Amino acid sequence: MKILNKKIAAKKSSVAWLQRQAADPYVARAQKEGYRARAAYKLLEMNERFRFLKNGQVVVDLGAAPGSWTQYVMREFPHSKVFAMDLLEIKPIPGVEFYQGDFTSDEALAWLTQKLNLLDEGTAGGTVDVVLSDMAPNTVGHKKTDHIRQMVLLEYAFDFALRALKPGGTFVAKSFTGGTTNELLKQIKEKFEAVHHIKPPSSRKDSVEMFIVATGFRG
């Protein structure tokens, strides 16, 4: 790949990233199949293994930008209802309601709660089949700090899942490797019938990301 932008070409990190993208088979596959990002295959692989997505479900996608997880859900399960949220703007996807904002803010949670209540005659909580969270913080390069920031987001997502999921529902969320994960995993195992902490094949080997797949919410 020839890099035409001289400012980008001058940065070794940018060159390395572009070269990795060019050589990545998942990037090529995403471009070929029309997905907005290679991340779509992480959800695809997890669902192929655990079969938690079905047609007609209510799905919440947190940290959704640029929208590849939502794309996968709507392509494979078109009768589902998806609510997607991210700080960044997402290009519209048919059948999806999107909110641009901070999931941890009162305003964002109020929007989501209202939307979910409309699906079940105003009942608070218990209307969601699957909560997906690919949220991740802006990393600073300090392993401990980055891990703590990720755990905060994971705890927010888990707390929301506890309030929003129907009995039998599923919680899928990104985590980072580190000690705090074990403590939170214990709490998650108390609320779900089966909990798996995995790294999908499409997750880059040099990445610290892992995913929690928790099925069978006990309510």
C-alpha positions in Angstrom: 0.0 0.0 0.0 1.4 3.4 -1.0 0.7 6.1 1.5 0.1 9.4 -0.3 -0.5 11.6 2.7 3.0 12.8 3.6 2.1 13.7 7.2 0.7 10.2 7.8 3.6 8.6 6.0 6.0 10.4 8.3 4.5 8.6 11.4 5.8 5.1 11.9 2.8 4.2 14.0 0.5 5.2 11.2 2.5 3.3 8.6 2.4 0.2 10.8 -1.4 0.5 11.3 -2.0 0.9 7.6 0.2 -2.0 6.7 -1.6 -4.2 9.2 -4.9 -3.2 7.8 -3.8 -4.0 4.3 -2.7 -7.4 5.3 -5.7 -8.2 7.6 -8.0 -10.8 6.0 -10.9 -9.7 8.2 -10.5 -6.1 6.9 -10.7 -7.4 3.3 -13.6 -9.6 4.2 -15.5 -6.7 5.8 -14.9 -4.6 2.7 -16.1 -7.4 0.4 -19.2 -8.1 2.5 -20.1 -4.5 3.1 -19.5 -4.4 6.9 -18.4 -1.1 8.3 -15.6 -2.7 10.4 -13.9 -6.0 10.9 -15.5 -6.0 14.4 -18.6 -7.6 12.9 -16.8 -10.9 12.8 -16.2 -10.9 16.6 -20.0 -10.9 17.2 -20.5 -13.3 14.3 -18.0 -15.8 15.8 -19.4 -15.5 19.3 -23.0 -16.0 18.1 -22.0 -19.0 16.0 -20.5 -20.6 19.1 -23.2 -19.7 21.7 -26.4 -19.0 19.5 -27.8 -16.2 21.6 -29.2 -14.1 18.8 -32.6 -14.9 17.2 -35.1 -13.2 15.0 -37.6 -11.0 16.8 -35.5 -10.0 19.7 -35.0 -6.7 21.4 -31.3 -5.9 21.3 -29.3 -3.0 22.8 -25.9 -2.2 21.3 -23.7 0.0 23.4 -20.5 1.5 22.0 -22.0 0.7 18.6 -20.0 3.0 16.2 -19.4 2.6 13.4 -22.2 0.1 13.5 -20.9 -3.2 12.3 -22.4 -5.2 15.2 -25.8 -3.6 14.6 -25.3 -4.4 10.9 -24.8 -8.0 11.6 -27.8 -8.3 13.8 -30.1 -6.6 11.3 -28.7 -8.6 8.3 -29.0 -12.0 10.0 -32.1 -11.3 12.2 -34.1 -8.7 10.3 -37.2 -8.9 12.5 -35.3 -7.8 15.6 -35.5 -4.4 17.2 -32.2 -2.7 17.8 -31.3 0.3 19.9 -27.8 1.5 19.3 -25.8 4.1 21.3 -22.4 5.7 21.0 -20.5 9.0 21.6 -19.8 9.0 17.9 -22.2 9.5 15.1 -23.4 6.4 13.2 -24.8 6.5 9.7 -28.4 5.4 9.7 -29.2 1.7 9.5 -32.8 0.7 8.6 -34.8 -0.6 11.5 -32.4 0.8 14.1 -33.0 3.6 16.6 -29.8 5.4 17.4 -28.8 7.8 20.2 -25.5 9.8 20.0 -24.3 10.5 23.5 -22.5 9.2 26.6 -24.1 6.0 27.8 -23.1 6.8 31.4 -25.0 10.1 31.4 -28.5 10.5 32.8 -29.8 11.8 29.5 -28.7 8.8 27.5 -30.1 6.3 30.1 -33.4 8.2 30.2 -33.7 8.0 26.4 -32.9 4.3 26.4 -35.3 3.6 29.3 -38.1 5.4 27.6 -37.6 3.6 24.3 -37.6 0.2 26.1 -40.7 1.0 28.1 -42.6 1.7 24.9 -42.0 -1.9 23.9 -43.7 -3.3 27.1 -46.5 -1.0 28.0 -44.4 1.2 30.2 -42.8 -1.5 32.3 -39.4 -0.5 33.6 -36.8 -3.0 32.7 -37.2 -6.6 31.7 -37.8 -5.8 28.0 -34.5 -6.7 26.4 -33.3 -10.0 25.1 -29.7 -9.2 24.4 -27.4 -6.4 25.7 -24.2 -6.0 23.6 -21.4 -3.8 24.7 -18.3 -3.1 22.6 -17.6 0.0 24.6 -13.9 0.8 25.1 -12.2 3.9 26.6 -9.6 6.0 24.8 -6.5 4.3 25.9 -3.5 6.2 27.2 -0.9 3.4 26.9 -0.6 2.7 30.6 -1.9 -0.8 31.1 -3.3 -0.4 34.6 -5.0 2.8 33.8 -6.5 1.5 30.6 -7.7 -1.6 32.4 -9.4 0.4 35.1 -11.2 2.6 32.6 -12.4 -0.5 30.7 -13.7 -2.1 33.9 -15.7 1.1 34.7 -17.5 0.8 31.3 -18.0 -2.9 31.8 -19.6 -2.3 35.2 -21.9 0.3 33.8 -23.0 -2.1 31.0 -23.5 -4.9 33.5 -25.6 -2.8 35.8 -27.8 -1.8 32.9 -28.1 -5.4 31.8 -29.3 -6.4 35.3 -32.1 -3.8 35.1 -33.1 -4.3 31.4 -32.8 -8.0 30.5 -35.7 -10.4 30.4 -35.2 -13.7 32.3 -33.1 -16.0 30.1 -31.5 -13.0 28.4 -27.9 -12.6 27.2 -25.1 -10.1 28.1 -22.1 -9.8 25.8 -19.4 -7.3 26.7 -15.8 -6.3 25.9 -13.3 -6.6 28.8 -9.6 -6.3 29.1 -7.2 -8.8 30.6 -6.4 -8.1 34.3 -7.1 -8.9 37.9 -10.3 -6.8 38.3 -12.0 -8.9 35.7 -12.1 -12.0 38.0 -14.0 -10.1 40.6 -16.6 -8.8 38.2 -16.8 -12.3 36.5 -17.8 -13.7 39.9 -20.7 -11.2 40.2 -21.8 -12.0 36.6 -21.8 -15.7 37.3 -24.2 -15.2 40.2 -26.7 -13.7 37.8 -26.4 -15.9 34.7 -26.6 -19.6 34.1 -23.5 -19.8 31.9 -20.6 -17.3 31.7 -17.7 -17.6 29.2 -14.6 -15.3 29.0 -13.3 -15.7 25.5 -11.2 -14.2 22.7 -12.8 -14.7 19.3 -10.6 -15.8 16.5 -11.0 -12.4 14.7 -9.7 -10.5 17.8 -6.1 -9.6 17.0 -3.6 -11.6 19.0 -1.7 -8.6 20.2 -4.9 -7.0 21.6 -5.7 -7.2 25.3 -9.4 -7.3 24.6 -11.5 -10.3 25.7 -15.3 -10.8 25.7 -17.7 -11.9 28.3 -20.6 -14.0 27.0 -23.2 -14.5 29.7 -26.4 -16.4 28.9 -29.5 -17.4 30.8 -30.1 -14.3 32.9 -31.7 -15.4 36.2 -33.7 -12.2 36.7 
